[in-house]
Amino acid sequence: MATPTDPDSTAATVDAINDMVRSEFPGSRNFCHELGPGYAISRLEASGGDLRPGGFISGPTQFGAADAALWFATFVGLGRMESMALTSELSIRFLRPAIGSVLYARADIDIVTRRSVVGTVRLWCDDEVDRPTATAQGTYAIPLPR
């Protein structure tokens, strides 16, 4: 496994993450929208299969967006991309119906340890960042060096 000081490690950038998602997870529609110190934002354009009656973005779709955002934030916390970082646990609370065409999820890192990254995620639709649809907290497990 590469370390942040390895010349072979891949820095976590929006473009590098999105290239990896397209290459390794071609079925995913969650993409990295923004990265910053201690956070990452995912973006998903909602389509027919994501919607429930009434035009609500489904709970499983929101859960997936939260998971993706926390995965991207894990890369920020590690200082490198680590595709084998795995969800250890993730819980979500739905706050209000998610009505909109674009779903965003912002994951903020709470702590990075040698073996895990813990973060909190806030989700919203379109430009309504002050009207969260859900909040989640989760942990990503970091693989042991090979």
C-alpha positions in Angstrom: 0.0 0.0 0.0 1.3 3.4 -0.9 1.9 6.0 1.8 1.5 9.7 1.4 5.3 10.1 1.0 5.6 7.3 -1.6 6.4 8.7 -5.1 3.9 6.1 -6.5 1.0 7.2 -4.3 -1.9 8.9 -6.1 -2.9 12.2 -4.6 -6.6 12.7 -4.0 -7.9 15.2 -6.5 -11.4 15.6 -7.9 -10.3 14.5 -11.3 -8.2 11.5 -10.0 -11.1 10.3 -7.9 -13.6 10.6 -10.7 -11.3 8.8 -13.1 -11.0 6.0 -10.6 -14.7 5.8 -10.1 -15.4 5.7 -13.8 -12.7 3.0 -14.3 -13.2 0.7 -11.3 -16.9 1.3 -10.6 -18.5 2.1 -13.9 -22.0 1.5 -12.5 -21.7 4.3 -9.9 -23.3 7.6 -10.6 -21.9 9.2 -7.5 -19.1 11.5 -8.4 -16.7 13.7 -6.5 -17.8 17.3 -6.7 -15.4 19.1 -4.3 -12.5 18.4 -2.0 -11.1 20.5 0.8 -9.3 20.3 4.1 -11.0 17.6 6.0 -14.0 17.2 3.7 -15.4 15.9 0.4 -18.7 16.5 -1.5 -20.3 14.0 -3.7 -22.8 14.8 -6.5 -25.5 12.6 -8.0 -27.9 13.6 -10.7 -31.2 11.9 -9.8 -32.9 9.9 -12.5 -36.1 7.7 -12.7 -34.7 4.7 -10.8 -33.7 7.0 -7.9 -37.2 8.4 -7.4 -40.1 7.3 -5.3 -43.7 8.3 -5.9 -44.0 12.1 -5.4 -40.6 12.7 -6.9 -38.7 12.0 -3.7 -35.1 10.8 -4.0 -35.1 7.3 -2.4 -33.5 6.5 0.9 -31.1 3.9 -0.6 -30.0 6.5 -3.1 -29.3 9.0 -0.3 -27.4 6.2 1.6 -25.2 5.5 -1.4 -24.4 9.2 -1.8 -23.5 9.5 1.9 -21.2 6.4 1.5 -19.5 7.8 -1.6 -18.9 11.2 0.1 -17.3 9.5 3.1 -15.2 7.3 0.9 -13.9 10.4 -1.0 -13.3 12.1 2.4 -11.3 9.1 3.5 -8.9 9.8 0.6 -8.5 13.4 1.8 -7.9 12.2 5.4 -5.3 9.7 4.2 -3.6 12.1 1.8 -3.9 9.5 -1.0 -6.4 7.4 -2.9 -7.1 4.0 -1.3 -9.6 2.1 -3.4 -9.7 -0.8 -0.9 -10.8 1.4 2.0 -14.1 -0.3 3.0 -17.2 0.8 4.8 -17.0 -0.5 8.3 -20.3 1.0 9.5 -22.7 3.7 8.3 -25.9 4.9 9.8 -28.3 7.5 8.4 -31.2 9.6 9.7 -33.7 11.0 7.2 -34.8 14.5 8.1 -37.2 15.5 5.3 -38.2 14.4 1.8 -35.3 14.8 -0.7 -37.0 16.6 -3.5 -34.8 17.8 -6.3 -32.8 16.9 -9.4 -29.2 16.9 -7.9 -28.3 15.2 -4.6 -25.2 16.4 -2.7 -23.5 14.8 0.3 -20.8 16.6 2.3 -18.6 14.3 4.4 -16.6 16.0 7.1 -13.8 13.9 8.8 -14.1 13.6 12.5 -10.9 11.6 13.1 -8.3 9.6 11.2 -6.5 6.8 13.0 -4.0 4.2 11.7 -6.8 1.8 10.9 -9.9 3.9 10.3 -11.5 7.2 9.2 -14.7 8.4 11.0 -16.9 11.1 9.4 -20.2 12.8 9.5 -22.2 13.4 6.3 -24.9 15.9 5.5 -27.1 15.6 2.4 -29.2 18.1 0.5 -30.8 18.7 -2.9 -30.0 21.2 -5.5 -28.8 24.5 -4.0 -30.7 24.1 -0.7 -27.6 23.4 1.4 -29.4 24.9 4.5 -32.2 22.3 4.2 -30.6 18.9 4.8 -32.5 15.9 3.8 -30.5 13.4 5.9 -27.5 13.2 8.1 -25.2 10.2 8.5 -22.2 9.0 10.4 -19.8 6.2 9.4 -16.4 4.6 9.6 -14.1 3.5 6.8 -11.6 0.7 7.5 -8.1 1.2 6.1 -6.5 -2.0 4.7 -3.3 -3.3 6.3 -0.1 -2.6 4.3 0.8 -5.5 2.1 
